[in-house]
Amino acid sequence: MLPQTKSITSVDHNSFFQYVRIMISWKEFNGYSFDRKINTLYATGNFIMAIRYYSFKINLYLLDNFYVEVFIDHKKAKIEKITRLDTSHSRMKFYYDQIKLPTIHQ
């Protein structure tokens, strides 16, 4: 006996769309609240690496088509800021010393 299958017209659309995610733009992400930025990064971002920079540990994430830096003050155990990676900043040498970041075309 063959297993019973559902026709395409009887698919539960709510369960299907829970797996579909629209890409986020930097403009949209930057408009999120601080907590929502954190939740979005941890839920859908890809952790790339961490560096030490002055008093900060900086976690680098790839979120859709842009890189995001999360500045953590490890002495306070607090996230101080979340910014888009500035590829012209001198801090880039800390990343380049460890990995080669692919270019993202925007």
N, CA, C and O atoms as a printed pandas DataFrame, in Angstrom:
     atom_number atom_name residue_name chain_id  residue_number  x_coord  y_coord  z_coord
0              1         N          MET        A               1    0.842   -1.173    0.000
1              2        CA          MET        A               1    0.000    0.000    0.000
2              3         C          MET        A               1    0.889    1.239    0.000
3              4         O          MET        A               1    1.847    1.305    0.770
4              5         N          LEU        A               2    0.594    2.211   -0.838
5              6        CA          LEU        A               2    1.377    3.433   -0.943
6              7         C          LEU        A               2    1.033    4.389    0.192
7              8         O          LEU        A               2   -0.118    4.456    0.624
8              9         N          PRO        A               3    2.044    5.141    0.685
9             10        CA          PRO        A               3    1.733    6.122    1.728
10            11         C          PRO        A               3    0.867    7.234    1.161
11            12         O          PRO        A               3    0.968    7.585   -0.015
12            13         N          GLN        A               4    0.022    7.776    2.011
13            14        CA          GLN        A               4   -0.864    8.838    1.576
14            15         C          GLN        A               4   -0.057   10.134    1.480
15            16         O          GLN        A               4    0.709   10.464    2.386
16            17         N          THR        A               5   -0.232   10.862    0.383
17            18        CA          THR        A               5    0.469   12.134    0.195
18            19         C          THR        A               5   -0.532   13.267    0.107
19            20         O          THR        A               5   -1.706   13.060   -0.202
20            21         N          LYS        A               6   -0.050   14.466    0.384
21            22        CA          LYS        A               6   -0.916   15.641    0.279
22            23         C          LYS        A               6   -0.748   16.251   -1.097
23            24         O          LYS        A               6    0.348   16.259   -1.659
24            25         N          SER        A               7   -1.823   16.751   -1.621
25            26        CA          SER        A               7   -1.704   17.472   -2.883
26            27         C          SER        A               7   -1.097   18.840   -2.598
27            28         O          SER        A               7   -1.142   19.321   -1.466
28            29         N          ILE        A               8   -0.538   19.453   -3.610
29            30        CA          ILE        A               8    0.092   20.752   -3.448
30            31         C          ILE        A               8   -0.907   21.804   -2.963
31            32         O          ILE        A               8   -0.516   22.773   -2.312
32            33         N          THR        A               9   -2.171   21.623   -3.269
33            34        CA          THR        A               9   -3.174   22.596   -2.857
34            35         C          THR        A               9   -3.528   22.458   -1.376
35            36         O          THR        A               9   -4.109   23.377   -0.798
36            37         N          SER        A              10   -3.192   21.337   -0.760
37            38        CA          SER        A              10   -3.545   21.151    0.642
38            39         C          SER        A              10   -2.362   21.370    1.587
39            40         O          SER        A              10   -2.443   21.025    2.766
40            41         N          VAL        A              11   -1.258   21.943    1.079
41            42        CA          VAL        A              11   -0.090   22.211    1.923
42            43         C          VAL        A              11   -0.441   23.291    2.941
43            44         O          VAL        A              11   -1.082   24.288    2.609
44            45         N          ASP        A              12   -0.022   23.084    4.158
45            46        CA          ASP        A              12   -0.227   24.086    5.209
46            47         C          ASP        A              12    0.764   25.221    4.975
47            48         O          ASP        A              12    1.956   25.074    5.242
48            49         N          HIS        A              13    0.271   26.348    4.479
49            50        CA          HIS        A              13    1.149   27.468    4.122
50            51         C          HIS        A              13    1.861   28.056    5.331
51            52         O          HIS        A              13    2.991   28.524    5.196
52            53         N          ASN        A              14    1.255   28.048    6.478
53            54        CA          ASN        A              14    1.926   28.575    7.677
54            55         C          ASN        A              14    3.169   27.771    8.012
55            56         O          ASN        A              14    4.201   28.345    8.360
56            57         N          SER        A              15    3.086   26.452    7.914
57            58        CA          SER        A              15    4.261   25.648    8.230
58            59         C          SER        A              15    5.329   25.790    7.142
59            60         O          SER        A              15    6.522   25.695    7.433
60            61         N          PHE        A              16    4.911   26.017    5.891
61            62        CA          PHE        A              16    5.877   26.216    4.817
62            63         C          PHE        A              16    6.625   27.531    5.003
63            64         O          PHE        A              16    7.851   27.559    4.902
64            65         N          PHE        A              17    5.918   28.603    5.267
65            66        CA          PHE        A              17    6.536   29.922    5.342
66            67         C          PHE        A              17    7.353   30.145    6.612
67            68         O          PHE        A              17    8.089   31.128    6.689
68            69         N          GLN        A              18    7.251   29.285    7.589
69            70        CA          GLN        A              18    8.096   29.435    8.774
70            71         C          GLN        A              18    9.552   29.176    8.429
71            72         O          GLN        A              18   10.442   29.576    9.179
72            73         N          TYR        A              19    9.815   28.509    7.298
73            74        CA          TYR        A              19   11.187   28.209    6.886
74            75         C          TYR        A              19   11.722   29.199    5.848
75            76         O          TYR        A              19   12.899   29.143    5.490
76            77         N          VAL        A              20   10.886   30.084    5.375
77            78        CA          VAL        A              20   11.288   31.067    4.371
78            79         C          VAL        A              20   11.654   32.357    5.083
79            80         O          VAL        A              20   10.918   32.831    5.948
80            81         N          ARG        A              21   12.803   32.922    4.710
81            82        CA          ARG        A              21   13.244   34.161    5.335
82            83         C          ARG        A              21   13.642   35.137    4.241
83            84         O          ARG        A              21   14.383   34.787    3.323
84            85         N          ILE        A              22   13.153   36.341    4.343
85            86        CA          ILE        A              22   13.493   37.399    3.407
86            87         C          ILE        A              22   14.842   37.978    3.813
87            88         O          ILE        A              22   15.118   38.133    5.003
88            89         N          MET        A              23   15.683   38.298    2.831
89            90        CA          MET        A              23   16.977   38.901    3.149
90            91         C          MET        A              23   16.766   40.268    3.785
91            92         O          MET        A              23   15.843   41.004    3.435
92            93         N          ILE        A              24   17.636   40.582    4.718
93            94        CA          ILE        A              24   17.577   41.840    5.444
94            95         C          ILE        A              24   18.606   42.788    4.840
95            96         O          ILE        A              24   19.741   42.388    4.584
96            97         N          SER        A              25   18.224   44.025    4.612
97            98        CA          SER        A              25   19.179   45.031    4.153
98            99         C          SER        A              25   19.828   45.676    5.374
99           100         O          SER        A              25   19.299   45.596    6.483
100          101         N          TRP        A              26   20.973   46.312    5.163
101          102        CA          TRP        A              26   21.627   47.020    6.268
102          103         C          TRP        A              26   20.698   48.109    6.805
103          104         O          TRP        A              26   20.591   48.286    8.018
104          105         N          LYS        A              27   20.032   48.830    5.922
105          106        CA          LYS        A              27   19.142   49.918    6.347
106          107         C          LYS        A              27   18.044   49.387    7.272
107          108         O          LYS        A              27   17.742   49.988    8.303
108          109         N          GLU        A              28   17.462   48.267    6.893
109          110        CA          GLU        A              28   16.417   47.660    7.724
110          111         C          GLU        A              28   16.993   47.188    9.056
111          112         O          GLU        A              28   16.440   47.479   10.117
112          113         N          PHE        A              29   18.107   46.457    8.995
113          114        CA          PHE        A              29   18.731   45.940   10.208
114          115         C          PHE        A              29   19.125   47.080   11.142
115          116         O          PHE        A              29   18.918   46.988   12.352
116          117         N          ASN        A              30   19.687   48.143   10.595
117          118        CA          ASN        A              30   20.129   49.273   11.409
118          119         C          ASN        A              30   18.967   49.977   12.103
119          120         O          ASN        A              30   19.166   50.639   13.122
120          121         N          GLY        A              31   17.767   49.843   11.568
121          122        CA          GLY        A              31   16.580   50.426   12.185
122          123         C          GLY        A              31   15.985   49.577   13.303
123          124         O          GLY        A              31   15.085   50.025   14.013
124          125         N          TYR        A              32   16.480   48.364   13.459
125          126        CA          TYR        A              32   15.982   47.484   14.522
126          127         C          TYR        A              32   16.392   48.028   15.891
127          128         O          TYR        A              32   17.362   48.777   16.014
128          129         N          SER        A              33   15.642   47.640   16.902
129          130        CA          SER        A              33   16.048   47.937   18.276
130          131         C          SER        A              33   17.326   47.158   18.587
131          132         O          SER        A              33   17.663   46.196   17.896
132          133         N          PHE        A              34   18.021   47.579   19.619
133          134        CA          PHE        A              34   19.271   46.924   20.012
134          135         C          PHE        A              34   19.041   45.438   20.278
135          136         O          PHE        A              34   19.799   44.596   19.797
136          137         N          ASP        A              35   18.003   45.119   21.037
137          138        CA          ASP        A              35   17.697   43.715   21.355
138          139         C          ASP        A              35   17.357   42.909   20.110
139          140         O          ASP        A              35   17.759   41.752   19.984
140          141         N          ARG        A              36   16.613   43.525   19.188
141          142        CA          ARG        A              36   16.243   42.796   17.963
142          143         C          ARG        A              36   17.477   42.556   17.091
143          144         O          ARG        A              36   17.581   41.516   16.442
144          145         N          LYS        A              37   18.414   43.514   17.072
145          146        CA          LYS        A              37   19.663   43.300   16.326
146          147         C          LYS        A              37   20.406   42.090   16.884
147          148         O          LYS        A              37   20.863   41.227   16.134
148          149         N          ILE        A              38   20.518   42.039   18.190
149          150        CA          ILE        A              38   21.214   40.914   18.837
150          151         C          ILE        A              38   20.522   39.604   18.503
151          152         O          ILE        A              38   21.177   38.639   18.107
152          153         N          ASN        A              39   19.209   39.560   18.657
153          154        CA          ASN        A              39   18.458   38.334   18.373
154          155         C          ASN        A              39   18.591   37.914   16.913
155          156         O          ASN        A              39   18.734   36.728   16.617
156          157         N          THR        A              40   18.544   38.878   16.007
157          158        CA          THR        A              40   18.666   38.576   14.577
158          159         C          THR        A              40   20.044   38.011   14.256
159          160         O          THR        A              40   20.158   37.033   13.516
160          161         N          LEU        A              41   21.089   38.619   14.806
161          162        CA          LEU        A              41   22.441   38.129   14.555
162          163         C          LEU        A              41   22.636   36.712   15.065
163          164         O          LEU        A              41   23.193   35.865   14.367
164          165         N          TYR        A              42   22.182   36.459   16.273
165          166        CA          TYR        A              42   22.381   35.130   16.854
166          167         C          TYR        A              42   21.492   34.073   16.204
167          168         O          TYR        A              42   21.850   32.895   16.167
168          169         N          ALA        A              43   20.338   34.488   15.693
169          170        CA          ALA        A              43   19.424   33.521   15.084
170          171         C          ALA        A              43   19.757   33.243   13.621
171          172         O          ALA        A              43   19.650   32.102   13.172
172          173         N          THR        A              44   20.161   34.278   12.867
173          174        CA          THR        A              44   20.316   34.086   11.427
174          175         C          THR        A              44   21.674   34.498   10.876
175          176         O          THR        A              44   21.980   34.210    9.719
176          177         N          GLY        A              45   22.493   35.168   11.684
177          178        CA          GLY        A              45   23.822   35.555   11.219
178          179         C          GLY        A              45   24.797   34.398   11.311
179          180         O          GLY        A              45   24.577   33.437   12.049
180          181         N          ASN        A              46   25.871   34.502   10.558
181          182        CA          ASN        A              46   26.933   33.497   10.608
182          183         C          ASN        A              46   28.139   34.103   11.304
183          184         O          ASN        A              46   28.719   35.075   10.821
184          185         N          PHE        A              47   28.516   33.529   12.436
185          186        CA          PHE        A              47   29.695   33.996   13.150
186          187         C          PHE        A              47   30.925   33.677   12.310
187          188         O          PHE        A              47   31.105   32.546   11.857
188          189         N          ILE        A              48   31.773   34.691   12.107
189          190        CA          ILE        A              48   32.979   34.510   11.306
190          191         C          ILE        A              48   34.198   34.342   12.209
191          192         O          ILE        A              48   34.944   33.371   12.083
192          193         N          MET        A              49   34.395   35.294   13.122
193          194        CA          MET        A              49   35.559   35.256   13.996
194          195         C          MET        A              49   35.449   36.344   15.050
195          196         O          MET        A              49   34.545   37.179   15.015
196          197         N          ALA        A              50   36.385   36.319   15.987
197          198        CA          ALA        A              50   36.456   37.347   17.028
198          199         C          ALA        A              50   37.881   37.883   17.071
199          200         O          ALA        A              50   38.843   37.146   16.856
200          201         N          ILE        A              51   37.998   39.178   17.353
201          202        CA          ILE        A              51   39.313   39.802   17.535
202          203         C          ILE        A              51   39.292   40.594   18.830
203          204         O          ILE        A              51   38.228   40.905   19.365
204          205         N          ARG        A              52   40.469   40.914   19.323
205          206        CA          ARG        A              52   40.612   41.834   20.454
206          207         C          ARG        A              52   41.029   43.181   19.888
207          208         O          ARG        A              52   41.920   43.264   19.043
208          209         N          TYR        A              53   40.381   44.226   20.359
209          210        CA          TYR        A              53   40.682   45.578   19.882
210          211         C          TYR        A              53   40.521   46.521   21.058
211          212         O          TYR        A              53   39.404   46.793   21.498
212          213         N          TYR        A              54   41.640   47.019   21.568
213          214        CA          TYR        A              54   41.670   47.822   22.786
214          215         C          TYR        A              54   40.955   47.058   23.900
215          216         O          TYR        A              54   41.337   45.931   24.215
216          217         N          SER        A              55   39.922   47.659   24.500
217          218        CA          SER        A              55   39.252   46.974   25.618
218          219         C          SER        A              55   38.096   46.084   25.148
219          220         O          SER        A              55   37.349   45.542   25.963
220          221         N          PHE        A              56   37.958   45.939   23.834
221          222        CA          PHE        A              56   36.817   45.202   23.295
222          223         C          PHE        A              56   37.211   43.846   22.722
223          224         O          PHE        A              56   38.315   43.650   22.215
224          225         N          LYS        A              57   36.276   42.936   22.822
225          226        CA          LYS        A              57   36.276   41.738   21.995
226          227         C          LYS        A              57   35.249   42.054   20.919
227          228         O          LYS        A              57   34.122   42.439   21.231
228          229         N          ILE        A              58   35.625   41.897   19.660
229          230        CA          ILE        A              58   34.700   42.200   18.567
230          231         C          ILE        A              58   34.371   40.909   17.843
231          232         O          ILE        A              58   35.252   40.240   17.304
232          233         N          ASN        A              59   33.091   40.567   17.838
233          234        CA          ASN        A              59   32.623   39.401   17.095
234          235         C          ASN        A              59   32.172   39.866   15.718
235          236         O          ASN        A              59   31.402   40.817   15.591
236          237         N          LEU        A              60   32.656   39.191   14.704
237          238        CA          LEU        A              60   32.293   39.521   13.325
238          239         C          LEU        A              60   31.293   38.501   12.810
239          240         O          LEU        A              60   31.512   37.294   12.908
240          241         N          TYR        A              61   30.186   39.003   12.256
241          242        CA          TYR        A              61   29.125   38.163   11.705
242          243         C          TYR        A              61   28.872   38.525   10.252
243          244         O          TYR        A              61   29.051   39.674    9.846
244          245         N          LEU        A              62   28.463   37.554    9.486
245          246        CA          LEU        A              62   27.950   37.793    8.143
246          247         C          LEU        A              62   26.438   37.633    8.230
247          248         O          LEU        A              62   25.928   36.579    8.613
248          249         N          LEU        A              63   25.740   38.693    7.870
249          250        CA          LEU        A              63   24.272   38.673    7.881
250          251         C          LEU        A              63   23.812   39.001    6.468
251          252         O          LEU        A              63   23.921   40.140    6.012
252          253         N          ASP        A              64   23.302   37.997    5.792
253          254        CA          ASP        A              64   22.892   38.118    4.395
254          255         C          ASP        A              64   24.053   38.623    3.547
255          256         O          ASP        A              64   24.954   37.841    3.244
256          257         N          ASN        A              65   24.074   39.897    3.149
257          258        CA          ASN        A              65   25.154   40.350    2.269
258          259         C          ASN        A              65   25.995   41.471    2.879
259          260         O          ASN        A              65   26.564   42.282    2.149
260          261         N          PHE        A              66   26.077   41.525    4.192
261          262        CA          PHE        A              66   26.940   42.515    4.843
262          263         C          PHE        A              66   27.515   41.940    6.132
263          264         O          PHE        A              66   26.940   41.043    6.748
264          265         N          TYR        A              67   28.674   42.485    6.523
265          266        CA          TYR        A              67   29.340   42.070    7.755
266          267         C          TYR        A              67   28.957   43.022    8.882
267          268         O          TYR        A              67   28.814   44.227    8.676
268          269         N          VAL        A              68   28.794   42.457   10.074
269          270        CA          VAL        A              68   28.405   43.227   11.251
270          271         C          VAL        A              68   29.401   42.943   12.375
271          272         O          VAL        A              68   29.766   41.795   12.625
272          273         N          GLU        A              69   29.830   44.011   13.044
273          274        CA          GLU        A              69   30.716   43.873   14.197
274          275         C          GLU        A              69   29.917   44.103   15.476
275          276         O          GLU        A              69   29.137   45.049   15.577
276          277         N          VAL        A              70   30.124   43.229   16.438
277          278        CA          VAL        A              70   29.498   43.357   17.756
278          279         C          VAL        A              70   30.626   43.626   18.754
279          280         O          VAL        A              70   31.475   42.766   18.989
280          281         N          PHE        A              71   30.625   44.829   19.338
281          282        CA          PHE        A              71   31.660   45.239   20.274
282          283         C          PHE        A              71   31.243   44.856   21.688
283          284         O          PHE        A              71   30.224   45.324   22.196
284          285         N          ILE        A              72   32.038   44.004   22.311
285          286        CA          ILE        A              72   31.727   43.514   23.657
286          287         C          ILE        A              72   32.806   43.993   24.607
287          288         O          ILE        A              72   33.993   43.736   24.404
288          289         N          ASP        A              73   32.378   44.694   25.650
289          290        CA          ASP        A              73   33.307   45.084   26.717
290          291         C          ASP        A              73   33.378   43.897   27.658
291          292         O          ASP        A              73   32.470   43.675   28.459
292          293         N          HIS        A              74   34.459   43.134   27.561
293          294        CA          HIS        A              74   34.525   41.890   28.346
294          295         C          HIS        A              74   34.652   42.151   29.841
295          296         O          HIS        A              74   34.302   41.283   30.640
296          297         N          LYS        A              75   35.146   43.327   30.242
297          298        CA          LYS        A              75   35.231   43.625   31.677
298          299         C          LYS        A              75   33.848   43.854   32.276
299          300         O          LYS        A              75   33.590   43.501   33.426
300          301         N          LYS        A              76   32.970   44.445   31.483
301          302        CA          LYS        A              76   31.600   44.689   31.941
302          303         C          LYS        A              76   30.646   43.578   31.514
303          304         O          LYS        A              76   29.495   43.535   31.948
304          305         N          ALA        A              77   31.136   42.681   30.658
305          306        CA          ALA        A              77   30.294   41.619   30.085
306          307         C          ALA        A              77   29.045   42.229   29.452
307          308         O          ALA        A              77   27.916   41.819   29.723
308          309         N          LYS        A              78   29.294   43.241   28.586
309          310        CA          LYS        A              78   28.192   44.001   28.003
310          311         C          LYS        A              78   28.481   44.293   26.533
311          312         O          LYS        A              78   29.605   44.631   26.164
312          313         N          ILE        A              79   27.454   44.159   25.706
313          314        CA          ILE        A              79   27.573   44.565   24.306
314          315         C          ILE        A              79   27.442   46.086   24.261
315          316         O          ILE        A              79   26.421   46.646   24.659
316          317         N          GLU        A              80   28.486   46.738   23.773
317          318        CA          GLU        A              80   28.514   48.200   23.735
318          319         C          GLU        A              80   27.904   48.767   22.461
319          320         O          GLU        A              80   27.182   49.763   22.506
320          321         N          LYS        A              81   28.190   48.137   21.327
321          322        CA          LYS        A              81   27.618   48.638   20.077
322          323         C          LYS        A              81   27.636   47.559   19.015
323          324         O          LYS        A              81   28.378   46.580   19.092
324          325         N          ILE        A              82   26.787   47.776   18.018
325          326        CA          ILE        A              82   26.680   46.892   16.871
326          327         C          ILE        A              82   26.750   47.783   15.639
327          328         O          ILE        A              82   25.920   48.674   15.458
328          329         N          THR        A              83   27.755   47.533   14.786
329          330        CA          THR        A              83   27.942   48.379   13.613
330          331         C          THR        A              83   28.238   47.537   12.374
331          332         O          THR        A              83   28.615   46.368   12.461
332          333         N          ARG        A              84   28.055   48.165   11.237
333          334        CA          ARG        A              84   28.456   47.534    9.978
334          335         C          ARG        A              84   29.970   47.601    9.885
335          336         O          ARG        A              84   30.582   48.591   10.288
336          337         N          LEU        A              85   30.568   46.553    9.356
337          338        CA          LEU        A              85   32.012   46.518    9.204
338          339         C          LEU        A              85   32.462   47.621    8.254
339          340         O          LEU        A              85   31.987   47.708    7.122
340          341         N          ASP        A              86   33.380   48.460    8.723
341          342        CA          ASP        A              86   33.983   49.518    7.910
342          343         C          ASP        A              86   35.282   48.963    7.353
343          344         O          ASP        A              86   36.282   48.876    8.066
344          345         N          THR        A              87   35.271   48.588    6.082
345          346        CA          THR        A              87   36.442   47.939    5.486
346          347         C          THR        A              87   37.607   48.899    5.273
347          348         O          THR        A              87   38.701   48.455    4.926
348          349         N          SER        A              88   37.404   50.199    5.469
349          350        CA          SER        A              88   38.505   51.153    5.330
350          351         C          SER        A              88   39.165   51.462    6.679
351          352         O          SER        A              88   40.142   52.209    6.730
352          353         N          HIS        A              89   38.643   50.899    7.758
353          354        CA          HIS        A              89   39.186   51.160    9.093
354          355         C          HIS        A              89   40.492   50.393    9.300
355          356         O          HIS        A              89   40.667   49.296    8.769
356          357         N          SER        A              90   41.390   50.968   10.063
357          358        CA          SER        A              90   42.677   50.308   10.342
358          359         C          SER        A              90   42.498   48.996   11.104
359          360         O          SER        A              90   43.405   48.163   11.121
360          361         N          ARG        A              91   41.351   48.806   11.727
361          362        CA          ARG        A              91   41.059   47.568   12.453
362          363         C          ARG        A              91   41.040   46.358   11.525
363          364         O          ARG        A              91   41.175   45.224   11.985
364          365         N          MET        A              92   40.874   46.589   10.225
365          366        CA          MET        A              92   40.829   45.489    9.263
366          367         C          MET        A              92   42.092   44.634    9.308
367          368         O          MET        A              92   42.039   43.441    9.010
368          369         N          LYS        A              93   43.218   45.225    9.674
369          370        CA          LYS        A              93   44.464   44.439    9.710
370          371         C          LYS        A              93   44.370   43.290   10.713
371          372         O          LYS        A              93   45.008   42.254   10.527
372          373         N          PHE        A              94   43.582   43.466   11.770
373          374        CA          PHE        A              94   43.403   42.393   12.749
374          375         C          PHE        A              94   42.641   41.217   12.135
375          376         O          PHE        A              94   42.909   40.057   12.447
376          377         N          TYR        A              95   41.694   41.533   11.263
377          378        CA          TYR        A              95   40.964   40.472   10.560
378          379         C          TYR        A              95   41.854   39.823    9.514
379          380         O          TYR        A              95   41.919   38.598    9.417
380          381         N          TYR        A              96   42.541   40.654    8.728
381          382        CA          TYR        A              96   43.374   40.134    7.646
382          383         C          TYR        A              96   44.511   39.263    8.156
383          384         O          TYR        A              96   44.978   38.370    7.449
384          385         N          ASP        A              97   44.955   39.519    9.371
385          386        CA          ASP        A              97   46.012   38.687    9.952
386          387         C          ASP        A              97   45.541   37.255   10.180
387          388         O          ASP        A              97   46.357   36.335   10.234
388          389         N          GLN        A              98   44.246   37.064   10.313
389          390        CA          GLN        A              98   43.712   35.743   10.664
390          391         C          GLN        A              98   43.012   35.018    9.516
391          392         O          GLN        A              98   43.144   33.803    9.372
392          393         N          ILE        A              99   42.270   35.763    8.707
393          394        CA          ILE        A              99   41.512   35.129    7.613
394          395         C          ILE        A              99   41.446   36.046    6.414
395          396         O          ILE        A              99   41.738   37.238    6.505
396          397         N          LYS        A             100   41.061   35.477    5.293
397          398        CA          LYS        A             100   40.804   36.271    4.101
398          399         C          LYS        A             100   39.282   36.353    3.951
399          400         O          LYS        A             100   38.608   35.341    3.755
400          401         N          LEU        A             101   38.756   37.576    4.047
401          402        CA          LEU        A             101   37.315   37.772    3.921
402          403         C          LEU        A             101   36.951   37.895    2.442
403          404         O          LEU        A             101   37.590   38.646    1.705
404          405         N          PRO        A             102   35.944   37.172    2.014
405          406        CA          PRO        A             102   35.523   37.311    0.616
406          407         C          PRO        A             102   34.850   38.662    0.398
407          408         O          PRO        A             102   34.239   39.219    1.310
408          409         N          THR        A             103   34.970   39.168   -0.794
409          410        CA          THR        A             103   34.329   40.426   -1.147
410          411         C          THR        A             103   32.847   40.148   -1.384
411          412         O          THR        A             103   32.474   39.167   -2.027
412          413         N          ILE        A             104   32.019   41.032   -0.851
413          414        CA          ILE        A             104   30.579   40.919   -1.069
414          415         C          ILE        A             104   30.174   42.048   -2.001
415          416         O          ILE        A             104   30.443   43.216   -1.720
416          417         N          HIS        A             105   29.535   41.709   -3.099
417          418        CA          HIS        A             105   29.105   42.714   -4.067
418          419         C          HIS        A             105   27.721   43.195   -3.690
419          420         O          HIS        A             105   26.791   42.407   -3.517
420          421         N          GLN        A             106   27.603   44.520   -3.565
421          422        CA          GLN        A             106   26.309   45.075   -3.147
422          423         C          GLN        A             106   25.650   45.836   -4.261
423          424         O          GLN        A             106   24.555   46.369   -4.081
